[in-house]
Every structure is written in C-alpha cells, then in structure tokens.
Amino acid sequence: MAYLTAANLEEADLSDADLYDSNLEGANLIGANLFNTHLSIANFDDADLRNASLEGANCSGASFCRANFEKANLKNICLSHAILGEVNF
C-alpha cells in the first residue's frame, strides 16, 4: 500500500509494480507506464491517466471516479468490480 495522493508521476515507469490498495487520488499519471501493474482495490479517483499504458494491469475492485483515460492504452486490462463513475475515455 502506498499513499500517493496528488503525486506527480507523469511519464513514470511503474511497470510490474504492486500498488495493491494504494491511494493515488488526484495523481498525475499522464504518459505513465503501468504495464502489468497490480492495482487491485487502488483509489484513482480524479486521477489523470491520459496517454498512460495500463496494458495487462489488474485493476479489479479499483475506484476510478472522474478519472481521465483519454488516449490511454487499456489493452487486456482487468476492470472486474471496478468503480468507473463519470470516467472520461
């Protein structure tokens, strides 16, 4: 678990990271690499994920309320039981 509320992670390489149950509310993840990342039950409310790569990420049970996924790579992402209220694709 990590507390990354409002963190600036623009273009960060977080591939294969374990961010289970982490708080990334309001985080800047523009262009970030989240390939194959474990993000189950994480909080991404109000996060900016534009142009991010979430290919193969496990986001089961994660919350993405008001998150921005514009031009994000969501290939093979697991969103089982995820909360996607007011999301921008």
VOTOR-28196 format. One record per residue (C-alpha): residue number from 1; x, y, z. Coordinates in nm, 2 decimals, padded with zeros to 4 digits. Each point is the difference from the previous one (the first is absolute). Layout:
N
n=NUM	east=X	north=Y	up=Z
...
% end
This chain:
89
n=1	east=00.00	north=00.00	up=00.00
n=2	east=00.13	north=00.34	up=-00.10
n=3	east=-00.14	north=00.35	up=00.08
n=4	east=00.05	north=00.19	up=-00.33
n=5	east=-00.28	north=00.25	up=00.02
n=6	east=00.05	north=00.28	up=-00.25
n=7	east=00.34	north=-00.14	up=-00.09
n=8	east=00.17	north=00.12	up=-00.32
n=9	east=00.08	north=-00.33	up=-00.17
n=10	east=00.00	north=00.14	up=-00.36
n=11	east=00.18	north=-00.25	up=-00.23
n=12	east=00.11	north=-00.21	up=00.29
n=13	east=00.08	north=-00.37	up=-00.07
n=14	east=-00.21	north=-00.20	up=00.25
n=15	east=00.00	north=-00.31	up=-00.21
n=16	east=-00.05	north=-00.33	up=00.20
n=17	east=-00.04	north=00.21	up=00.33
n=18	east=-00.22	north=-00.12	up=00.28
n=19	east=-00.23	north=00.29	up=00.09
n=20	east=-00.27	north=-00.21	up=00.16
n=21	east=-00.23	north=00.21	up=00.22
n=22	east=00.20	north=00.32	up=-00.07
n=23	east=-00.14	north=00.35	up=00.00
n=24	east=00.07	north=00.18	up=-00.32
n=25	east=-00.29	north=00.24	up=00.03
n=26	east=00.06	north=00.31	up=-00.22
n=27	east=00.33	north=-00.13	up=-00.12
n=28	east=00.16	north=00.12	up=-00.33
n=29	east=00.08	north=-00.32	up=-00.19
n=30	east=00.01	north=00.16	up=-00.35
n=31	east=00.20	north=-00.23	up=-00.23
n=32	east=00.09	north=-00.24	up=00.29
n=33	east=00.09	north=-00.36	up=-00.07
n=34	east=-00.22	north=-00.22	up=00.22
n=35	east=00.05	north=-00.31	up=-00.21
n=36	east=-00.09	north=-00.32	up=00.18
n=37	east=-00.04	north=00.19	up=00.33
n=38	east=-00.20	north=-00.13	up=00.30
n=39	east=-00.25	north=00.27	up=00.08
n=40	east=-00.28	north=-00.19	up=00.16
n=41	east=-00.21	north=00.20	up=00.25
n=42	east=00.21	north=00.31	up=-00.07
n=43	east=-00.16	north=00.35	up=00.01
n=44	east=00.05	north=00.19	up=-00.33
n=45	east=-00.29	north=00.25	up=00.06
n=46	east=00.07	north=00.32	up=-00.19
n=47	east=00.33	north=-00.14	up=-00.14
n=48	east=00.13	north=00.11	up=-00.34
n=49	east=00.09	north=-00.31	up=-00.21
n=50	east=00.02	north=00.17	up=-00.34
n=51	east=00.23	north=-00.19	up=-00.24
n=52	east=00.09	north=-00.24	up=00.28
n=53	east=00.06	north=-00.37	up=-00.08
n=54	east=-00.20	north=-00.23	up=00.23
n=55	east=00.04	north=-00.30	up=-00.23
n=56	east=-00.04	north=-00.33	up=00.19
n=57	east=-00.06	north=00.19	up=00.33
n=58	east=-00.22	north=-00.16	up=00.27
n=59	east=-00.24	north=00.27	up=00.11
n=60	east=-00.26	north=-00.22	up=00.16
n=61	east=-00.20	north=00.18	up=00.27
n=62	east=00.19	north=00.33	up=-00.07
n=63	east=-00.18	north=00.33	up=00.01
n=64	east=00.03	north=00.24	up=-00.30
n=65	east=-00.27	north=00.25	up=00.07
n=66	east=00.05	north=00.31	up=-00.22
n=67	east=00.33	north=-00.14	up=-00.13
n=68	east=00.12	north=00.10	up=-00.35
n=69	east=00.11	north=-00.29	up=-00.23
n=70	east=00.01	north=00.21	up=-00.32
n=71	east=00.23	north=-00.18	up=-00.25
n=72	east=00.11	north=-00.25	up=00.27
n=73	east=00.10	north=-00.36	up=-00.10
n=74	east=-00.25	north=-00.23	up=00.17
n=75	east=00.08	north=-00.32	up=-00.19
n=76	east=-00.06	north=-00.31	up=00.21
n=77	east=-00.07	north=00.20	up=00.31
n=78	east=-00.21	north=-00.17	up=00.28
n=79	east=-00.27	north=00.23	up=00.12
n=80	east=-00.21	north=-00.26	up=00.18
n=81	east=-00.20	north=00.17	up=00.28
n=82	east=00.17	north=00.33	up=-00.06
n=83	east=-00.19	north=00.33	up=00.06
n=84	east=-00.01	north=00.21	up=-00.31
n=85	east=-00.23	north=00.29	up=00.08
n=86	east=00.02	north=00.31	up=-00.22
n=87	east=00.32	north=-00.13	up=-00.18
n=88	east=00.13	north=00.17	up=-00.31
n=89	east=00.12	north=-00.23	up=-00.28
% end
